[in-house]
Amino acid sequence: MQAYFPIYSLLEKKLLYSQNFVSWLEDKIFTPSLNVPIDETLPFLLEVLKLTFNSQGDPQTVYPLIVENLDLLEPHFIYILRKWARQTFSNISQDRATIIASTLVNFGRIIWALPDGDSDVNLEIALTCCELALEVYYLDKFPEQWAIVHNNLTVIYQSRCYGVPTHNLIKSFEHYQKANLVFPDQSFPQKWTDLS
């Protein structure tokens, strides 16, 4: 069903703070210090990211929580996700930001494959997760992760219903070319790749 890139172990070697991520995320759930309106969306976002991280992106573990909260998967969720991630990235270490970026990519993969809810909104959430991950993954520091996220965006833009179809096709090709910089001899599968 989905192609997986075995780079979670690569991330684990570079990041020493992963064991602290869960406790840090729990603190954010109970004592949010963001300027985001606190409603049900932010606690759900933090809970689903924590579950995604703990399960290393296992859809069977994360789906029940998502299905319970399908009503929260709407455009407001994307706004909260962007605002939370950008505020968080600017206030944490590179190591923690990289862990969150990996978790976002895994969550995007899960949400995109979700058989329930609005598939177009789910795809937009996956797109947002990848765009946010690219705010952390730079070509010079994380070339494999950077290329994998660009490959994921290639597939997303090929499938996207929102926007102008020609623009989506151009964006898809641009992301493919970027991914091809790191993996020039490989043709990527037409499925989502994973960062775990």
C-alpha positions in Angstrom: 0.0 0.0 0.0 2.6 2.6 1.0 6.3 2.8 0.4 8.4 3.3 3.5 11.8 4.9 3.7 13.8 3.5 6.6 15.2 6.7 8.0 13.7 6.7 11.5 16.9 5.1 12.7 18.9 7.9 11.0 16.9 10.5 12.9 17.3 8.6 16.2 21.1 8.7 15.9 21.1 12.4 15.4 18.6 13.3 18.0 19.3 12.8 21.7 16.2 14.4 23.1 13.5 12.1 21.7 12.8 10.6 25.2 12.0 14.1 26.4 9.7 14.9 23.6 6.7 13.2 25.1 7.0 14.9 28.5 7.5 18.3 26.7 4.4 17.7 24.6 2.4 16.7 27.7 3.4 20.0 29.3 2.1 21.8 26.2 -1.2 20.0 26.4 -1.8 21.0 30.0 -0.1 24.4 30.1 -0.2 25.8 26.6 1.8 29.0 26.3 0.7 29.9 22.8 -1.3 32.8 21.5 -3.6 30.4 19.7 -7.3 30.5 20.6 -7.8 27.6 23.0 -10.7 25.4 22.0 -10.9 21.7 21.3 -8.6 21.8 18.3 -5.3 22.6 19.9 -5.6 19.9 22.6 -6.6 17.4 19.9 -3.7 18.4 17.7 -1.2 17.9 20.6 -2.8 14.6 21.6 -2.7 13.2 18.1 0.9 14.3 17.6 1.9 12.7 20.9 0.1 9.4 19.8 1.7 9.6 16.4 5.2 10.0 17.9 4.7 7.3 20.6 3.4 4.8 18.0 6.1 5.7 15.4 3.4 6.6 13.0 1.3 3.5 13.3 -2.1 4.2 11.7 -3.9 1.5 13.6 -2.9 3.3 16.9 -3.8 6.8 15.7 -7.0 6.2 13.7 -9.3 5.7 16.6 -8.4 9.1 18.1 -8.8 10.8 14.7 -12.2 9.1 14.0 -13.5 10.3 17.4 -12.6 13.8 16.4 -13.5 14.0 12.7 -15.5 17.1 13.3 -12.2 18.9 14.2 -10.6 18.0 10.8 -11.6 21.1 8.9 -9.8 24.3 7.7 -9.6 25.7 11.2 -7.5 22.7 12.1 -5.0 23.7 9.4 -4.8 27.3 10.8 -4.2 26.0 14.3 -1.6 23.5 13.1 0.4 26.2 11.2 0.2 28.7 14.0 1.2 26.1 16.7 4.1 24.6 14.7 5.6 28.0 13.7 5.4 29.3 17.3 6.8 26.0 18.6 9.7 25.8 16.1 10.8 29.3 17.0 11.0 28.5 20.7 12.7 25.0 20.8 16.0 23.4 19.9 16.8 22.1 16.4 16.8 18.6 17.8 13.2 18.9 19.1 12.1 20.7 16.0 13.4 17.8 13.9 11.5 15.3 16.0 8.3 17.4 15.6 8.9 17.6 11.8 9.2 13.8 11.6 6.0 13.4 13.6 4.2 15.9 11.4 5.2 14.0 8.3 4.0 10.7 9.8 0.8 12.4 10.9 0.3 13.8 7.4 0.7 10.3 6.0 -1.8 8.9 8.4 -4.4 11.7 7.8 -4.1 11.5 4.1 -4.8 7.7 4.1 -7.7 8.2 6.5 -10.8 6.6 4.8 -13.2 8.8 6.9 -13.9 12.5 6.8 -13.4 14.9 3.9 -10.6 13.5 1.8 -9.8 16.9 0.2 -9.4 18.5 3.7 -7.3 15.5 4.8 -5.0 16.1 1.8 -4.7 19.8 2.7 -3.7 18.8 6.3 -1.1 16.4 4.9 0.2 19.2 2.6 0.5 21.6 5.6 2.3 18.9 7.6 4.9 18.6 4.8 5.3 22.3 4.3 5.9 22.7 8.0 8.5 19.9 8.0 10.4 21.8 5.3 10.7 24.7 7.7 13.0 22.4 9.7 14.5 20.1 7.2 17.2 21.8 5.1 19.0 20.3 2.2 22.4 20.8 3.7 21.6 19.3 7.2 18.9 16.7 6.5 19.2 15.8 2.8 17.3 12.5 2.9 14.4 13.8 5.0 14.3 17.0 2.8 14.1 14.8 -0.3 11.5 12.5 1.1 9.2 15.4 2.1 9.6 16.8 -1.4 8.7 13.5 -2.8 5.6 13.4 -0.6 4.7 16.9 -1.9 5.1 15.6 -5.4 2.4 13.0 -4.8 0.2 15.4 -2.9 0.2 18.0 -5.6 -0.6 15.3 -8.2 -3.7 14.4 -6.1 -4.8 17.9 -5.0 -8.3 19.1 -5.9 -8.0 22.6 -4.5 -6.2 25.3 -6.5 -5.6 25.6 -10.2 -4.8 22.2 -11.8 -2.0 23.6 -13.9 -0.4 25.2 -10.8 -0.7 21.9 -8.9 1.0 20.1 -11.7 3.8 22.6 -11.8 4.3 22.5 -8.0 4.4 18.7 -8.3 7.1 18.8 -10.9 9.1 21.3 -8.9 9.0 19.1 -5.8 10.0 16.1 -7.9 13.0 17.9 -9.2 14.1 18.9 -5.7 13.7 15.3 -4.5 15.7 14.2 -7.5 18.7 16.3 -6.3 19.3 13.9 -3.5 18.1 10.6 -5.1 19.0 11.1 -8.8 19.2 7.4 -9.7 16.0 6.4 -8.1 12.5 6.8 -9.4 10.2 7.5 -6.5 7.1 5.4 -5.9 3.8 7.0 -6.5 2.9 6.4 -2.9 3.6 8.3 0.3 7.0 7.8 1.9 7.5 7.6 5.6 9.9 9.2 8.0 9.7 6.5 10.5 
